[in-house]
């Protein structure tokens, strides 16, 4: 192809992003080249822009991970990707490709590994499609991190009375934590501000609690006992969630070993609880194991969920204009704080 395209590149640590031309790459054997139509933003994007963390090994860099667009070309060994011209959702992250700027989402043409490319249903816009990748991967990795398979053929049955607590349910990851917990057969308890309660119940939460209330722990414990469920599994999606989560599990886990997936970085002096495993939520750094997991997340869980309608775009979209040139401002808006929304930028 050997053309050029525009990209929002990160010339050095501390940003800002600058729009410049890059050579359009050819896909490797297991890669798909995608024309990007929309990107969604995540907190990790402004951390990488402003602080160089998680590590950015190559400058100039291209960051970002959440895309939706059109297949341009597939590599020689790709068997699963939709045909050229097809609408797709793709997880396109340079972080898992040794920093390769050809693989970062914030550009007009991007490479993605084929395991992370899935058909975008005609009923969804590119903007809606872009919200899935990183949030789905993070939400599903939380389950496997604590030993729960995401293969829905092995899901819990109603008579199992197995519950899960998701602390931070209105966040992007939190909404997919709720949706995935539902598909896995859990009774789902979540926390969020009251304005988001009805929405989270539509996504599949059985009960939602206001984390700002002084008695939120006792409210969750009371509900679990009233519902007669086993509650010893939790996902802390947001900072500051671990102590109240452990306060709940202490009263609900019984003799079971409690298991907590923690999505924010775990500080060394984090709180603990007897007979409780607290694990940082992160995919395997073994490439083969991670590729298999990404395949399971996208080719199986997400693709099946989109086809059946059991998985929907979430949370509410906040579309920002400006294309690649607008990404700095959009990232600044995300950094300043959003609630129950996902910022998406058409490209």
Secondary structure, DSSP 8 states (H G I E B T S, - for coil): ---EEEEEEE-STT--EEEEEEE-----TTEEEEEEEEEE--HHHHHHHHH-TTT--SSSB----EEEEEEEEE-TT--SS--TT-EEEEE--GGGGTT-GGG-SSBSEEEEEGGGEEE--TTS-HHHHTTSHHHHHHHHHHHHHTT----GGG---GGG-EEEEEESTTSHHHHHHHHHHHHTT-EEEEE--GGGHHHHHHHT-SEEE-TTSTTHHHHHHHHHHHHT-EEEEEEE-STT-HHHHHHHHHHH-TTS-EEEEE-S---TT----TTEEEEE----SSHHHHHHHHHIIIIIIIHHHHHHTS----SEEEEE-SGGGGHHHHHHHHHH--SSEEEEEE-
